[in-house]
């Protein structure tokens, strides 16, 4: 599904008149390795579009609520994503990520998508003190301890363990 959110900025370019936007749009859906922003979920943004020498500067913030999966215990949880936006929509050709199209139109959908992806945590956690899963049996250690024995230490690491003991004493 597309991210349609076109805005005409002809007056911003021609008259130098800033354009303030405060909108709520529906997400077309965005999948990530450890979460997603479901189709139809609200994305709110507040932007000021202002003419600059290079084209149009978009400055403001966006916010959405994503469904994430904890990277430690695999529990699903909801998190609020917020992101500051500062980008330039360039006039003319080039390899810029964001451009002013013919007729003075800009497409905010790609800007929203890109900044939401950047707002997603690299390693989401359901809570800061999440204990994760037991590496042997897979039990959620947030619920309680498992009955697994402590794994044997690889003998190659013993010298390092002794050094750490000496330094800690």
NULOTI-8472 format. One record per residue: residue in one letter; residue number from 1; chain; x, y, z of N, C-alpha, C in turn. Coordinates in nm, 3 decimals, padded with zeros to 5 digits. Example, Ala and Ser with C-alpha at 12.3 -4.5 7.8 and 13.67 -1.06 7.14 Angstrom:
! residues 2
<drenba "a" 1 "A" <01.319 -00.569 00.780> <01.230 -00.450 00.780> <01.320 -00.330 00.780>>
<drenba "s" 2 "A" <01.285 -00.225 00.708> <01.367 -00.106 00.714> <01.290 00.003 00.787>>
***
This chain:
! residues 169
<drenba "x" 1 "A" <00.084 -00.119 00.000> <00.000 00.000 00.000> <00.088 00.125 00.000>>
<drenba "x" 2 "A" <00.045 00.227 -00.066> <00.119 00.352 -00.078> <00.104 00.440 00.047>>
<drenba "x" 3 "A" <00.190 00.538 00.057> <00.185 00.638 00.163> <00.145 00.772 00.100>>
<drenba "x" 4 "A" <00.023 00.786 00.053> <-00.013 00.911 -00.014> <-00.032 01.025 00.085>>
<drenba "x" 5 "A" <00.040 01.130 00.064> <00.024 01.250 00.147> <00.090 01.365 00.071>>
<drenba "x" 6 "A" <00.023 01.408 -00.036> <00.077 01.512 -00.123> <00.033 01.651 -00.076>>
<drenba "x" 7 "A" <00.127 01.743 -00.082> <00.100 01.881 -00.042> <00.156 01.973 -00.151>>
<drenba "x" 8 "A" <00.079 02.074 -00.188> <00.126 02.171 -00.286> <00.196 02.285 -00.212>>
<drenba "x" 9 "A" <00.321 02.311 -00.251> <00.402 02.413 -00.184> <00.436 02.529 -00.277>>
<drenba "x" 10 "A" <00.355 02.548 -00.380> <00.381 02.655 -00.477> <00.390 02.792 -00.409>>
<drenba "x" 11 "A" <00.296 02.820 -00.318> <00.297 02.949 -00.249> <00.420 02.964 -00.159>>
<drenba "x" 12 "A" <00.463 02.854 -00.101> <00.584 02.858 -00.017> <00.703 02.897 -00.102>>
<drenba "x" 13 "A" <00.712 02.840 -00.222> <00.825 02.868 -00.311> <00.817 03.006 -00.374>>
<drenba "x" 14 "A" <00.699 03.044 -00.419> <00.683 03.170 -00.494> <00.675 03.292 -00.404>>
<drenba "x" 15 "A" <00.602 03.282 -00.294> <00.577 03.398 -00.210> <00.654 03.394 -00.078>>
<drenba "x" 16 "A" <00.723 03.284 -00.053> <00.798 03.272 00.072> <00.710 03.260 00.194>>
<drenba "x" 17 "A" <00.585 03.223 00.173> <00.488 03.211 00.283> <00.495 03.072 00.345>>
<drenba "x" 18 "A" <00.538 03.060 00.472> <00.546 02.928 00.536> <00.407 02.863 00.545>>
<drenba "x" 19 "A" <00.407 02.733 00.541> <00.284 02.656 00.550> <00.293 02.564 00.672>>
<drenba "x" 20 "A" <00.202 02.581 00.766> <00.199 02.496 00.887> <00.097 02.385 00.866>>
<drenba "x" 21 "A" <00.140 02.263 00.892> <00.052 02.146 00.879> <00.043 02.076 01.013>>
<drenba "x" 22 "A" <-00.077 02.040 01.050> <-00.098 01.954 01.167> <-00.202 01.853 01.122>>
<drenba "x" 23 "A" <-00.157 01.730 01.099> <-00.243 01.629 01.038> <-00.234 01.497 01.113>>
<drenba "x" 24 "A" <-00.338 01.417 01.093> <-00.338 01.278 01.137> <-00.375 01.197 01.014>>
<drenba "x" 25 "A" <-00.287 01.106 00.975> <-00.313 01.020 00.859> <-00.311 00.875 00.904>>
<drenba "x" 26 "A" <-00.369 00.790 00.823> <-00.371 00.647 00.855> <-00.250 00.579 00.793>>
<drenba "x" 27 "A" <-00.190 00.491 00.870> <-00.075 00.414 00.822> <-00.121 00.313 00.718>>
<drenba "x" 28 "A" <-00.046 00.301 00.609> <-00.077 00.197 00.512> <-00.017 00.063 00.555>>
<drenba "x" 29 "A" <00.052 00.061 00.669> <00.115 -00.061 00.719> <00.265 -00.055 00.696>>
<drenba "x" 30 "A" <00.341 -00.094 00.796> <00.487 -00.090 00.789> <00.540 -00.205 00.872>>
<drenba "x" 31 "A" <00.606 -00.302 00.807> <00.659 -00.419 00.878> <00.807 -00.400 00.906>>
<drenba "x" 32 "A" <00.847 -00.450 01.022> <00.986 -00.443 01.065> <01.026 -00.578 01.123>>
<drenba "x" 33 "A" <01.156 -00.603 01.140> <01.196 -00.732 01.196> <01.136 -00.761 01.334>>
<drenba "x" 34 "A" <01.125 -00.661 01.421> <01.073 -00.684 01.555> <00.952 -00.596 01.585>>
<drenba "x" 35 "A" <00.868 -00.577 01.485> <00.747 -00.500 01.509> <00.682 -00.453 01.382>>
<drenba "x" 36 "A" <00.572 -00.381 01.398> <00.504 -00.328 01.283> <00.411 -00.215 01.325>>
<drenba "x" 37 "A" <00.378 -00.135 01.226> <00.281 -00.028 01.241> <00.162 -00.073 01.156>>
<drenba "x" 38 "A" <00.055 -00.122 01.219> <-00.055 -00.182 01.144> <-00.125 -00.083 01.050>>
<drenba "x" 39 "A" <-00.183 -00.138 00.946> <-00.261 -00.059 00.852> <-00.376 00.008 00.927>>
<drenba "x" 40 "A" <-00.395 00.135 00.902> <-00.504 00.209 00.966> <-00.467 00.277 01.096>>
<drenba "x" 41 "A" <-00.350 00.247 01.153> <-00.307 00.311 01.277> <-00.274 00.457 01.250>>
<drenba "x" 42 "A" <-00.308 00.544 01.342> <-00.289 00.689 01.325> <-00.142 00.729 01.333>>
<drenba "x" 43 "A" <-00.104 00.816 01.242> <00.027 00.881 01.244> <-00.002 01.030 01.249>>
<drenba "x" 44 "A" <00.042 01.095 01.354> <00.019 01.239 01.363> <00.150 01.313 01.338>>
<drenba "x" 45 "A" <00.140 01.425 01.270> <00.260 01.505 01.246> <00.225 01.653 01.246>>
<drenba "x" 46 "A" <00.323 01.729 01.290> <00.317 01.875 01.289> <00.442 01.921 01.216>>
<drenba "x" 47 "A" <00.422 01.986 01.102> <00.535 02.031 01.022> <00.514 02.177 00.980>>
<drenba "x" 48 "A" <00.623 02.248 00.968> <00.622 02.380 00.907> <00.706 02.367 00.781>>
<drenba "x" 49 "A" <00.646 02.403 00.667> <00.714 02.399 00.539> <00.753 02.542 00.505>>
<drenba "x" 50 "A" <00.883 02.564 00.485> <00.935 02.699 00.466> <01.028 02.700 00.345>>
<drenba "x" 51 "A" <01.020 02.807 00.265> <01.107 02.818 00.149> <01.250 02.851 00.189>>
<drenba "x" 52 "A" <01.342 02.779 00.130> <01.485 02.805 00.149> <01.550 02.804 00.011>>
<drenba "x" 53 "A" <01.676 02.841 00.004> <01.745 02.850 -00.124> <01.740 02.719 -00.203>>
<drenba "x" 54 "A" <01.755 02.606 -00.134> <01.759 02.476 -00.201> <01.622 02.425 -00.242>>
<drenba "x" 55 "A" <01.515 02.478 -00.178> <01.380 02.429 -00.206> <01.285 02.459 -00.091>>
<drenba "x" 56 "A" <01.239 02.351 -00.025> <01.145 02.366 00.087> <01.199 02.287 00.206>>
<drenba "x" 57 "A" <01.208 02.355 00.320> <01.251 02.287 00.443> <01.126 02.242 00.518>>
<drenba "x" 58 "A" <01.126 02.115 00.558> <01.018 02.059 00.641> <01.077 02.040 00.780>>
<drenba "x" 59 "A" <01.015 02.103 00.879> <01.065 02.094 01.016> <00.948 02.073 01.110>>
<drenba "x" 60 "A" <00.963 01.979 01.203> <00.857 01.951 01.299> <00.877 01.817 01.366>>
<drenba "x" 61 "A" <00.766 01.749 01.393> <00.775 01.619 01.461> <00.661 01.529 01.418>>
<drenba "x" 62 "A" <00.684 01.401 01.434> <00.579 01.304 01.405> <00.570 01.204 01.518>>
<drenba "x" 63 "A" <00.455 01.139 01.527> <00.428 01.047 01.637> <00.334 00.937 01.589>>
<drenba "x" 64 "A" <00.361 00.815 01.635> <00.274 00.700 01.603> <00.295 00.595 01.711>>
<drenba "x" 65 "A" <00.200 00.504 01.720> <00.208 00.395 01.816> <00.230 00.266 01.740>>
<drenba "x" 66 "A" <00.340 00.197 01.769> <00.377 00.074 01.697> <00.360 -00.048 01.787>>
<drenba "x" 67 "A" <00.333 -00.161 01.725> <00.329 -00.289 01.795> <00.466 -00.352 01.779>>
<drenba "x" 68 "A" <00.535 -00.373 01.890> <00.671 -00.426 01.886> <00.679 -00.561 01.955>>
<drenba "x" 69 "A" <00.791 -00.630 01.933> <00.820 -00.757 01.998> <00.950 -00.738 02.075>>
<drenba "x" 70 "A" <00.948 -00.770 02.204> <01.066 -00.754 02.288> <01.179 -00.841 02.234>>
<drenba "x" 71 "A" <01.297 -00.783 02.220> <01.412 -00.856 02.167> <01.470 -00.953 02.268>>
<drenba "x" 72 "A" <01.429 -00.945 02.393> <01.480 -01.036 02.497> <01.385 -01.150 02.529>>
<drenba "x" 73 "A" <01.255 -01.119 02.546> <01.160 -01.223 02.590> <01.052 -01.254 02.486>>
<drenba "x" 74 "A" <01.052 -01.183 02.374> <00.959 -01.204 02.263> <00.813 -01.171 02.297>>
<drenba "x" 75 "A" <00.791 -01.094 02.403> <00.657 -01.049 02.439> <00.617 -00.935 02.348>>
<drenba "x" 76 "A" <00.491 -00.936 02.303> <00.441 -00.825 02.222> <00.402 -00.710 02.314>>
<drenba "x" 77 "A" <00.431 -00.588 02.270> <00.393 -00.469 02.347> <00.376 -00.352 02.252>>
<drenba "x" 78 "A" <00.312 -00.248 02.300> <00.287 -00.128 02.220> <00.378 -00.017 02.270>>
<drenba "x" 79 "A" <00.436 00.058 02.177> <00.528 00.166 02.213> <00.496 00.290 02.131>>
<drenba "x" 80 "A" <00.511 00.406 02.194> <00.491 00.533 02.127> <00.622 00.574 02.060>>
<drenba "x" 81 "A" <00.617 00.600 01.931> <00.734 00.644 01.856> <00.723 00.793 01.831>>
<drenba "x" 82 "A" <00.829 00.865 01.858> <00.833 01.008 01.831> <00.962 01.039 01.758>>
<drenba "x" 83 "A" <00.954 01.132 01.667> <01.073 01.164 01.588> <01.071 01.310 01.546>>
<drenba "x" 84 "A" <01.181 01.377 01.563> <01.199 01.514 01.514> <01.231 01.505 01.365>>
<drenba "x" 85 "A" <01.172 01.593 01.286> <01.191 01.592 01.141> <01.255 01.723 01.098>>
<drenba "x" 86 "A" <01.363 01.713 01.022> <01.427 01.829 00.960> <01.482 01.780 00.827>>
<drenba "x" 87 "A" <01.414 01.813 00.719> <01.454 01.768 00.586> <01.434 01.880 00.485>>
<drenba "x" 88 "A" <01.505 01.868 00.373> <01.492 01.961 00.261> <01.433 01.887 00.141>>
<drenba "x" 89 "A" <01.329 01.944 00.083> <01.275 01.897 -00.045> <01.340 01.985 -00.151>>
<drenba "x" 90 "A" <01.426 01.926 -00.234> <01.504 02.003 -00.331> <01.425 02.034 -00.457>>
<drenba "x" 91 "A" <01.452 02.151 -00.512> <01.394 02.191 -00.640> <01.495 02.153 -00.747>>
<drenba "x" 92 "A" <01.448 02.096 -00.856> <01.537 02.059 -00.966> <01.580 01.914 -00.956>>
<drenba "x" 93 "A" <01.667 01.875 -01.047> <01.713 01.736 -01.054> <01.814 01.705 -00.947>>
<drenba "x" 94 "A" <01.862 01.584 -00.953> <01.962 01.541 -00.857> <01.924 01.411 -00.792>>
<drenba "x" 95 "A" <02.008 01.369 -00.702> <01.989 01.240 -00.634> <01.933 01.255 -00.493>>
<drenba "x" 96 "A" <01.875 01.369 -00.461> <01.823 01.393 -00.327> <01.710 01.296 -00.296>>
<drenba "x" 97 "A" <01.695 01.264 -00.169> <01.590 01.171 -00.126> <01.452 01.233 -00.141>>
<drenba "x" 98 "A" <01.441 01.363 -00.119> <01.312 01.431 -00.123> <01.320 01.547 -00.222>>
<drenba "x" 99 "A" <01.222 01.552 -00.313> <01.223 01.656 -00.416> <01.086 01.721 -00.430>>
<drenba "x" 100 "A" <01.089 01.845 -00.476> <00.966 01.913 -00.513> <00.934 01.869 -00.655>>
<drenba "x" 101 "A" <00.815 01.813 -00.674> <00.775 01.762 -00.805> <00.717 01.873 -00.891>>
<drenba "x" 102 "A" <00.692 01.843 -01.015> <00.632 01.939 -01.109> <00.501 01.993 -01.051>>
<drenba "x" 103 "A" <00.480 02.120 -01.070> <00.358 02.183 -01.020> <00.368 02.224 -00.874>>
<drenba "x" 104 "A" <00.486 02.206 -00.812> <00.505 02.247 -00.674> <00.454 02.148 -00.571>>
<drenba "x" 105 "A" <00.443 02.022 -00.608> <00.394 01.919 -00.514> <00.509 01.849 -00.444>>
<drenba "x" 106 "A" <00.488 01.818 -00.316> <00.582 01.732 -00.243> <00.504 01.613 -00.188>>
<drenba "x" 107 "A" <00.572 01.502 -00.178> <00.513 01.378 -00.126> <00.568 01.356 00.014>>
<drenba "x" 108 "A" <00.483 01.377 00.115> <00.527 01.360 00.254> <00.528 01.214 00.298>>
<drenba "x" 109 "A" <00.463 01.126 00.223> <00.454 00.986 00.263> <00.589 00.920 00.282>>
<drenba "x" 110 "A" <00.682 00.942 00.188> <00.814 00.880 00.200> <00.890 00.938 00.319>>
<drenba "x" 111 "A" <00.872 01.068 00.345> <00.935 01.131 00.461> <00.882 01.070 00.590>>
<drenba "x" 112 "A" <00.750 01.051 00.600> <00.690 00.991 00.719> <00.741 00.848 00.739>>
<drenba "x" 113 "A" <00.740 00.769 00.631> <00.786 00.630 00.639> <00.932 00.625 00.685>>
<drenba "x" 114 "A" <01.018 00.703 00.622> <01.161 00.701 00.654> <01.186 00.739 00.800>>
<drenba "x" 115 "A" <01.118 00.841 00.848> <01.140 00.885 00.986> <01.079 00.790 01.088>>
<drenba "x" 116 "A" <00.969 00.724 01.053> <00.915 00.622 01.144> <01.009 00.503 01.154>>
<drenba "x" 117 "A" <01.070 00.465 01.042> <01.168 00.356 01.047> <01.286 00.393 01.136>>
<drenba "x" 118 "A" <01.330 00.516 01.127> <01.441 00.563 01.211> <01.401 00.573 01.358>>
<drenba "x" 119 "A" <01.273 00.594 01.385> <01.225 00.606 01.523> <01.210 00.470 01.591>>
<drenba "x" 120 "A" <01.203 00.364 01.511> <01.188 00.229 01.567> <01.315 00.191 01.643>>
<drenba "x" 121 "A" <01.301 00.140 01.764> <01.420 00.099 01.838> <01.489 -00.019 01.770>>
<drenba "x" 122 "A" <01.621 -00.019 01.771> <01.699 -00.126 01.709> <01.677 -00.258 01.782>>
<drenba "x" 123 "A" <01.669 -00.251 01.913> <01.651 -00.370 01.996> <01.542 -00.340 02.098>>
<drenba "x" 124 "A" <01.414 -00.350 02.056> <01.306 -00.310 02.148> <01.297 -00.400 02.271>>
<drenba "x" 125 "A" <01.265 -00.338 02.384> <01.246 -00.414 02.508> <01.112 -00.377 02.568>>
<drenba "x" 126 "A" <01.042 -00.480 02.621> <00.912 -00.456 02.683> <00.925 -00.368 02.806>>
<drenba "x" 127 "A" <01.038 -00.379 02.874> <01.072 -00.292 02.986> <01.223 -00.299 03.006>>
<drenba "x" 128 "A" <01.278 -00.198 03.068> <01.423 -00.187 03.082> <01.485 -00.306 03.155>>
<drenba "x" 129 "A" <01.416 -00.358 03.257> <01.472 -00.466 03.339> <01.432 -00.606 03.290>>
<drenba "x" 130 "A" <01.391 -00.619 03.164> <01.350 -00.749 03.110> <01.464 -00.850 03.123>>
<drenba "x" 131 "A" <01.433 -00.968 03.177> <01.533 -01.073 03.200> <01.550 -01.165 03.081>>
<drenba "x" 132 "A" <01.456 -01.163 02.987> <01.470 -01.243 02.866> <01.428 -01.388 02.886>>
<drenba "x" 133 "A" <01.475 -01.473 02.795> <01.443 -01.615 02.796> <01.564 -01.697 02.838>>
<drenba "x" 134 "A" <01.541 -01.811 02.900> <01.650 -01.902 02.933> <01.708 -01.954 02.801>>
<drenba "x" 135 "A" <01.840 -01.947 02.783> <01.899 -01.993 02.658> <01.892 -02.145 02.639>>
<drenba "x" 136 "A" <01.865 -02.219 02.748> <01.858 -02.365 02.737> <01.716 -02.414 02.713>>
<drenba "x" 137 "A" <01.622 -02.372 02.798> <01.486 -02.425 02.789> <01.385 -02.329 02.729>>
<drenba "x" 138 "A" <01.420 -02.199 02.720> <01.332 -02.100 02.658> <01.227 -02.041 02.751>>
<drenba "x" 139 "A" <01.233 -02.071 02.881> <01.134 -02.017 02.974> <01.153 -01.866 02.989>>
<drenba "x" 140 "A" <01.041 -01.795 03.000> <01.044 -01.651 03.022> <01.089 -01.626 03.166>>
<drenba "x" 141 "A" <01.209 -01.570 03.182> <01.267 -01.549 03.315> <01.200 -01.433 03.389>>
<drenba "x" 142 "A" <01.115 -01.356 03.322> <01.038 -01.252 03.391> <00.928 -01.313 03.476>>
<drenba "x" 143 "A" <00.882 -01.431 03.438> <00.776 -01.501 03.512> <00.834 -01.571 03.634>>
<drenba "x" 144 "A" <00.954 -01.621 03.620> <01.020 -01.690 03.731> <01.142 -01.765 03.681>>
<drenba "x" 145 "A" <01.223 -01.817 03.774> <01.344 -01.889 03.732> <01.308 -02.024 03.669>>
<drenba "x" 146 "A" <01.399 -02.074 03.590> <01.379 -02.206 03.530> <01.454 -02.309 03.614>>
<drenba "x" 147 "A" <01.440 -02.435 03.581> <01.505 -02.541 03.658> <01.632 -02.591 03.590>>
<drenba "x" 148 "A" <01.681 -02.517 03.491> <01.803 -02.557 03.420> <01.925 -02.538 03.511>>
<drenba "x" 149 "A" <02.022 -02.623 03.490> <02.150 -02.606 03.562> <02.228 -02.495 03.493>>
<drenba "x" 150 "A" <02.315 -02.433 03.570> <02.402 -02.332 03.513> <02.487 -02.397 03.404>>
<drenba "x" 151 "A" <02.499 -02.337 03.287> <02.580 -02.396 03.182> <02.728 -02.399 03.222>>
<drenba "x" 152 "A" <02.795 -02.505 03.182> <02.938 -02.517 03.212> <03.014 -02.409 03.136>>
<drenba "x" 153 "A" <03.114 -02.352 03.200> <03.195 -02.249 03.137> <03.294 -02.316 03.043>>
<drenba "x" 154 "A" <03.305 -02.262 02.925> <03.401 -02.311 02.828> <03.541 -02.297 02.889>>
<drenba "x" 155 "A" <03.619 -02.406 02.894> <03.751 -02.400 02.959> <03.843 -02.294 02.900>>
<drenba "x" 156 "A" <03.821 -02.255 02.777> <03.907 -02.153 02.716> <03.888 -02.017 02.781>>
<drenba "x" 157 "A" <03.776 -01.996 02.851> <03.748 -01.868 02.915> <03.795 -01.863 03.060>>
<drenba "x" 158 "A" <03.839 -01.974 03.116> <03.881 -01.976 03.257> <03.992 -01.878 03.290>>
<drenba "x" 159 "A" <04.098 -01.866 03.206> <04.202 -01.766 03.237> <04.146 -01.624 03.248>>
<drenba "x" 160 "A" <04.053 -01.592 03.163> <03.992 -01.459 03.170> <03.912 -01.444 03.299>>
<drenba "x" 161 "A" <03.842 -01.550 03.340> <03.767 -01.548 03.465> <03.858 -01.525 03.584>>
<drenba "x" 162 "A" <03.972 -01.593 03.585> <04.068 -01.574 03.694> <04.120 -01.430 03.696>>
<drenba "x" 163 "A" <04.150 -01.375 03.579> <04.198 -01.237 03.571> <04.092 -01.141 03.624>>
<drenba "x" 164 "A" <03.966 -01.163 03.589> <03.858 -01.078 03.638> <03.845 -01.089 03.789>>
<drenba "x" 165 "A" <03.861 -01.210 03.844> <03.856 -01.230 03.990> <03.968 -01.153 04.057>>
<drenba "x" 166 "A" <04.091 -01.158 04.001> <04.205 -01.088 04.057> <04.184 -00.936 04.055>>
<drenba "x" 167 "A" <04.132 -00.886 03.946> <04.110 -00.742 03.933> <03.997 -00.693 04.023>>
<drenba "x" 168 "A" <03.900 -00.779 04.046> <03.785 -00.743 04.130> <03.818 -00.747 04.277>>
<drenba "x" 169 "A" <03.924 -00.814 04.317> <03.958 -00.827 04.458> <04.029 -00.706 04.510>>
***
